[in-house]
Amino acid sequence: MVSLIVAGEIGFWVVLTAGLLARYGLRLRRTGAVLLALLPVVDLVILGATVADLRGGATADWTHGLAASYVGFSLAYGHRLVRWADGHAAHRLAGGPKPAGMPEYGAPRARYEWGVFALTLLASAVTVALVAAVQWLVGDSARTAALDSWYPRMGLVVGINLLIAASYTVFPKREK
């Protein structure tokens, strides 16, 4: 499973790079758009392989939960990542404006961190839903018991991100 997840991550970056190169380097906007639209297919392949592995009789381990987490975070953060990469590619390959960075100080930074928190909350909710769905599809709690550890793990991730976002609200970073 780890090899599949690594291959999926590599595939994600290869498809993203190909899409941006087609869009800006080769000026093939439609081809680039089609390639970028294929990015969720990588997630579907990872998810399908995870379910197939477990339905085929494998006993779940941490890697099956990692696959669900990869899909959850990819779905939540994917659009933002593609938009970020698109802005940088437009700037470097097509003479577009330099993309704005994240805000550094005060209320704008706090709002930014709360946006990151919202995405993390969404990613964790998707992960938990996928883990529960896989457990339900397999229908054998003895074989999927290892996936139970992903529920508190995602709670911890959300909790840490909540503390980070709250810290920027309560103790805003100030300009020097």
Secondary structure, 3 states (H helix, E strand, C coil): CHHHHHHHHHHHHHHHHHHHHHHHHCCCHHHHHHHHHCHHHHHHHHHHHHHHHHHCCCCCCHHHHHHHHHHHHHHHHHHHHHHHHHHHHHHHHHCCCCCCCCCCCHHHHHHHHHHHHHHHHHHHHHHHHHHHHHHHHHCCHHHHHHHHHHHHHHHHHHHHHHHHHHHHHHCCCCCC
